[in-house]
Amino acid sequence: EPDNLNRLDSFDMEAIGMTLSFGIGYGGKKSIGDKAYMNMINKNYILASEQFQMYKNSNKIIYKSNQLNSMLNFSISQIPYQLYNQAVEEYNNGNLEESANILGKIKHKKDVNLTYKINSKKHIIADQLLKNFLKIENNYPIDYQIEYYHYISSISPRIKQKAENKLAKVYLEKGDYLLSKNNYEEAYEFYLHANSMNEKNSEQITMKLKNLVTIILNDAYKDLQNKENIIAYEKLSFAKDISNNNTIIFLMDF
């Protein structure tokens, strides 16, 4: 038993041996129940539980109901440990994302020790992925960087703050890019995202917002000169929503 924990209450080997040989006895062909039993013995609990369930749903049941349910429930109870071992193997082979993916699939409630191991491994993986990505982030588009930092943050809550600090920086870059394309509303949205990720950037973001309003005013003034009054009014309305600049009211009235 893994970790020296006695989770198995009883195991009637004699009864299992009899039902196994009974299943093979007719025509020498293993039933899916026999295959499930062998997979359980070989610690492939995921496959064993699926096969036991298929066997239970079939019309060719040889095992007694209580024996079948015991083996099915035992196999199901061992799946979290099998998945954890698979995740550790993937981690040892350098497949960090696959290891994190497997750890995210593990669902259990009773084993505190396993919970600690899973959370610790998630933290280690997320921290390592973050360090690795920092070295190569500039090789990827901004949208991919945003998506990947969100992914790292989702792996472990213990790495979330570090990931969000980096994400705030990328949000600011995204906001600057959108502003350069005169996409004012989305630029403003990404500046707010950056502020929510890391409030230490508040002074920098305040400056960026002032710059955003200034650019909108200059752009709206050009529209007024070209008698594009409706377009200018729409831009000024947005600027008014995000700023208390008195010039905005004057231009809107005009």
Secondary structure as the mmCIF struct_conf table of DSSP 4:
data_model
#
loop_
_struct_conf.conf_type_id
_struct_conf.id
_struct_conf.beg_label_comp_id
_struct_conf.beg_label_asym_id
_struct_conf.beg_label_seq_id
_struct_conf.end_label_comp_id
_struct_conf.end_label_asym_id
_struct_conf.end_label_seq_id
HELX_RH_3T_P HELX_RH_3T_P1 PRO A 2 ASN A 4
HELX_RH_AL_P HELX_RH_AL_P1 MET A 13 GLY A 25
TURN_TY1_P TURN_TY1_P1 TYR A 26 GLY A 28
HELX_RH_AL_P HELX_RH_AL_P2 ILE A 32 ILE A 41
TURN_TY1_P TURN_TY1_P2 ASN A 42 LYS A 43
HELX_RH_AL_P HELX_RH_AL_P3 TYR A 45 ASN A 57
BEND BEND1 SER A 58 ASN A 59
BEND BEND2 TYR A 63 TYR A 63
HELX_RH_AL_P HELX_RH_AL_P4 SER A 65 ASN A 92
TURN_TY1_P TURN_TY1_P3 ASN A 93 GLY A 94
HELX_RH_AL_P HELX_RH_AL_P5 LEU A 96 LYS A 105
BEND BEND3 LYS A 109 LYS A 110
HELX_RH_AL_P HELX_RH_AL_P6 VAL A 112 ILE A 136
HELX_RH_3T_P HELX_RH_3T_P2 GLU A 137 ASN A 139
BEND BEND4 TYR A 140 TYR A 140
HELX_RH_AL_P HELX_RH_AL_P7 ILE A 142 ILE A 155
TURN_TY1_P TURN_TY1_P4 PRO A 157 ARG A 158
BEND BEND5 ILE A 159 ILE A 159
HELX_RH_AL_P HELX_RH_AL_P8 LYS A 160 SER A 180
TURN_TY1_P TURN_TY1_P5 LYS A 181 ASN A 182
HELX_RH_AL_P HELX_RH_AL_P9 TYR A 184 MET A 197
HELX_RH_3T_P HELX_RH_3T_P3 GLU A 199 ASN A 201
HELX_RH_AL_P HELX_RH_AL_P10 SER A 202 GLN A 225
TURN_TY1_P TURN_TY1_P6 ASN A 226 LYS A 227
HELX_RH_AL_P HELX_RH_AL_P11 ASN A 229 ILE A 242
HELX_RH_AL_P HELX_RH_AL_P12 ASN A 246 ASP A 253
#
